[in-house]
Amino acid sequence: MSKSNKSYITSWSDYKLDPRFLIILFLGLFIISGQTYLNFEQGLENVIVAIATTVITEMILGRIILKKWVKPISALITGMGLSLLISSTLLWPYFLAGFLSIGMKYTFKYKGGHIFNPNNLAVVLIITFFPLFATITPKQWSNGYIMMSIIIALGLIVVVVAKRAEVAITFILFFLIIGYFRHLFFDIPLLAAIGPIMGASTQLFIFFMITDPKTTPVTRTGKILFALTITIIDGILRVNRIPHAPFYALFLTSIIFMIPYRYFVSKLNQKEGENYEGSKYKWI
């Protein structure tokens, strides 16, 4: 990866400890819990279809497009995430979501990196075009304090290792602030305004989706602005009673923030002779 790309697109080789293995461990624990004492609506066969689809699609497309066999570590995470976020008793939504997530990862790229988080894009497409067959139901997780505490604790470990803690913290802080203003100015009960932050699907969204190193900025300023953009759009969508607001907010942020961000930083790097380490624009 060139210096100019490295300045705004994270490589897994940048980490001493690859955060993907922690994510796999955590999502694996959640899947096991869901299939045992939490009694998820989706069965084990749904989980298998989601994971098998993403992994096989990744290997096939990697071989065709990249001319090499790709280690499907990220695809495994994508499949596990889809199996947790999408709720359906049918198998085909998991197959379709898995295929779309990986296929569009290879399709929608800009300045050497993915535009959309694969999980987010697939979830948005499924809940938008097939709402009668699949949805996102955080209630199945049980919003009990024990489960929420486990998700938060494990999530914090992941985002710290992934060097994306600023994204999660900014989203949580401004979600609470905007929620309070929604309570004041739109007559929304306070608990209803800030309560979604404790929902399991929102917790996964915060710790495992918006903090994806491949589709977020690398600098502290960029991470904060990225998360702030998501939170503002999320608040606007909630005021207008748009369901699944966080997922649509991330989708829109990927377009209106990340594309201009990568373009702007790329141009600045070229202007500085691609010497990003010594650039006065390093904070961006």
C-alpha positions in Angstrom: 0.0 0.0 0.0 1.4 3.4 -0.9 1.9 6.1 1.6 -0.9 8.2 0.2 -3.4 5.3 0.6 -2.0 4.4 4.0 -2.8 7.9 5.2 -6.5 7.3 5.0 -7.1 3.6 4.6 -6.2 1.2 7.3 -4.3 -2.0 6.5 -4.6 -5.1 8.8 -0.8 -5.2 8.8 -0.9 -1.9 10.7 -1.8 -3.8 13.9 0.4 -5.9 16.1 -2.7 -7.8 17.2 -5.2 -8.2 14.4 -8.6 -7.0 15.9 -10.5 -9.3 13.5 -9.6 -12.3 15.7 -11.1 -10.7 18.7 -14.2 -9.8 16.8 -14.6 -13.4 15.6 -14.3 -14.6 19.2 -16.9 -12.1 20.5 -19.4 -12.7 17.7 -18.9 -16.4 18.1 -19.8 -16.2 21.8 -22.9 -14.2 21.0 -24.0 -16.7 18.3 -23.5 -19.6 20.8 -25.5 -17.7 23.4 -28.3 -17.0 20.9 -28.6 -20.6 19.9 -28.7 -21.8 23.5 -30.3 -19.8 26.3 -31.4 -16.7 24.4 -33.5 -18.6 22.0 -33.0 -16.5 18.9 -35.7 -16.6 16.2 -33.1 -17.6 13.6 -31.8 -21.1 13.9 -28.4 -22.5 13.5 -29.1 -23.2 9.8 -29.5 -19.5 9.2 -26.2 -18.7 10.8 -24.5 -21.4 8.7 -26.0 -20.1 5.4 -24.9 -16.5 6.2 -21.3 -17.5 7.0 -21.0 -20.0 4.2 -22.3 -17.5 1.7 -19.9 -14.7 2.7 -16.9 -17.0 2.9 -17.4 -18.8 -0.4 -18.3 -15.6 -2.2 -15.1 -13.9 -0.9 -12.9 -16.8 -2.0 -14.5 -17.0 -5.5 -14.5 -13.2 -6.2 -11.0 -12.9 -4.7 -9.7 -15.6 -7.1 -11.5 -14.1 -10.1 -10.9 -10.4 -9.5 -7.7 -10.3 -7.4 -6.2 -13.4 -9.1 -5.4 -15.0 -5.7 -6.9 -17.0 -3.0 -8.1 -14.6 -0.3 -8.1 -15.6 3.4 -11.8 -15.1 4.2 -11.2 -13.7 7.7 -13.2 -10.5 7.1 -15.9 -12.5 5.2 -16.3 -14.7 8.2 -16.9 -11.6 10.4 -19.4 -10.3 7.9 -21.3 -13.5 7.9 -21.4 -13.8 11.6 -22.5 -10.2 11.9 -25.3 -10.7 9.4 -26.5 -13.8 11.2 -26.9 -11.7 14.4 -28.4 -8.5 13.0 -30.9 -9.9 10.5 -33.9 -11.7 12.0 -35.8 -14.0 9.7 -37.2 -17.6 9.8 -36.3 -18.0 6.2 -32.9 -18.9 4.7 -32.8 -16.9 1.5 -32.5 -13.4 3.2 -29.2 -14.6 4.8 -28.0 -16.0 1.5 -28.9 -12.8 -0.3 -27.4 -10.5 2.4 -24.2 -12.5 2.4 -23.8 -12.5 -1.3 -24.6 -8.7 -1.6 -22.3 -7.8 1.3 -19.2 -9.4 -0.3 -20.1 -8.7 -3.9 -20.7 -5.0 -3.4 -17.5 -4.8 -1.3 -15.6 -5.6 -4.5 -17.9 -3.4 -6.6 -18.1 -0.2 -4.6 -14.5 1.0 -4.0 -13.0 4.4 -4.1 -9.4 5.5 -3.8 -8.3 1.9 -3.0 -10.8 1.2 -0.2 -14.3 0.1 0.4 -17.0 2.8 0.4 -19.6 0.9 2.5 -19.3 -1.3 5.6 -20.3 -4.7 4.1 -22.6 -5.6 7.0 -24.3 -2.2 6.9 -24.9 -2.2 3.2 -26.4 -5.7 3.1 -28.6 -5.0 6.1 -29.9 -1.7 4.6 -30.7 -3.4 1.3 -32.5 -6.3 3.0 -34.6 -4.2 5.4 -35.5 -1.7 2.6 -36.5 -4.0 -0.1 -37.7 -7.1 1.8 -39.2 -5.8 5.1 -41.9 -8.5 5.1 -39.3 -11.3 5.1 -36.5 -9.9 7.3 -36.0 -7.2 9.9 -33.8 -6.2 12.8 -35.2 -7.2 16.2 -33.1 -6.2 19.2 -35.7 -7.6 21.6 -34.5 -11.2 20.9 -31.2 -10.3 22.5 -32.9 -9.5 25.9 -32.0 -6.0 27.0 -31.0 -7.3 30.5 -28.2 -5.6 32.3 -26.0 -8.7 32.2 -26.2 -9.1 28.5 -25.7 -5.4 27.9 -22.8 -5.3 30.2 -21.1 -8.2 28.4 -21.6 -6.5 25.0 -20.3 -3.2 26.2 -17.3 -4.7 27.9 -16.3 -6.8 24.9 -17.1 -4.0 22.5 -14.8 -1.6 24.3 -11.9 -4.1 24.1 -12.5 -4.5 20.4 -12.6 -0.7 19.6 -9.5 0.0 21.7 -7.5 -2.8 19.9 -8.9 -1.6 16.6 -7.9 2.0 17.5 -11.4 3.3 16.9 -12.5 4.1 20.5 -13.0 7.8 19.4 -15.7 6.7 17.0 -17.7 4.7 19.6 -17.3 7.3 22.4 -18.3 10.2 20.1 -21.4 8.4 18.9 -22.5 7.4 22.4 -21.9 10.9 23.8 -23.7 12.8 21.0 -26.5 10.2 20.8 -27.3 11.0 24.4 -27.1 14.8 23.8 -29.3 14.7 20.7 -31.7 12.3 22.5 -32.0 14.8 25.3 -32.8 17.6 22.9 -35.3 15.4 21.2 -36.9 14.9 24.6 -37.0 18.7 25.2 -38.2 19.9 21.8 -40.2 17.0 20.4 -42.1 15.9 23.5 -40.4 12.5 23.4 -40.1 10.7 26.7 -36.5 10.8 27.9 -36.2 7.1 28.3 -37.6 6.6 24.8 -35.2 9.1 23.4 -32.0 7.7 24.9 -33.1 4.1 25.6 -32.1 2.7 22.2 -28.5 3.1 23.1 -29.0 0.1 25.4 -30.5 -2.1 22.6 -28.3 -5.0 21.6 -28.5 -4.2 17.9 -27.4 -0.6 18.6 -24.6 -1.9 20.7 -23.4 -4.1 17.9 -23.8 -1.2 15.5 -21.6 1.0 17.7 -18.8 -1.4 18.5 -18.7 -3.7 15.5 -20.0 -1.6 12.5 -19.2 2.1 12.7 -15.8 1.2 14.1 -14.8 -0.9 11.1 -11.1 0.1 10.4 -11.5 -0.4 6.7 -14.4 2.1 6.3 -13.6 4.8 8.8 -11.0 7.6 9.0 -7.6 6.9 10.5 -7.0 10.2 12.4 -8.6 11.3 15.6 -10.3 14.4 14.0 -11.6 12.3 11.1 -13.0 9.6 13.5 -14.8 12.2 15.6 -16.3 14.0 12.6 -17.3 10.7 11.1 -19.1 9.6 14.2 -20.7 13.0 14.7 -22.1 12.9 11.2 -23.6 9.5 11.8 -25.2 10.7 15.1 -26.7 13.9 13.5 -28.2 12.0 10.6 -29.5 9.3 13.0 -31.2 12.0 15.1 -32.8 13.6 12.0 -34.1 10.2 10.9 -35.5 9.4 14.4 -37.3 12.8 14.5 -39.0 11.8 11.3 -39.8 8.3 12.7 -37.7 6.4 10.2 -37.2 2.9 11.4 -33.7 1.4 11.8 -32.3 4.9 11.8 -28.6 4.0 12.8 -28.2 1.7 9.8 -29.5 4.2 7.3 -27.4 6.9 9.0 -24.2 5.0 8.5 -25.1 4.2 4.9 -25.7 7.9 4.1 -22.5 8.9 6.0 -20.5 6.6 3.9 -21.6 8.6 0.9 -21.6 12.2 2.1 -18.6 12.0 4.4 -16.2 9.2 3.5 -16.1 9.7 -0.3 -15.3 13.5 0.0 -12.9 12.7 2.9 -10.8 10.2 0.9 -10.8 12.6 -2.1 -9.7 15.6 0.0 -7.0 13.7 1.8 -5.7 12.1 -1.4 -5.4 15.5 -3.1 -3.7 17.0 0.0 -1.2 14.1 0.0 -0.4 14.7 -3.7 0.1 18.4 -3.0 2.5 17.5 -0.2 4.4 15.1 -2.4 2.8 12.1 -0.7 4.9 12.8 2.4 2.1 12.3 4.8 4.2 11.8 7.9 5.6 15.3 7.5 2.5 16.9 6.2 0.8 19.8 7.9 -2.5 18.1 7.0 -1.7 15.0 9.1 -4.5 15.8 11.5 -7.2 15.3 8.9 
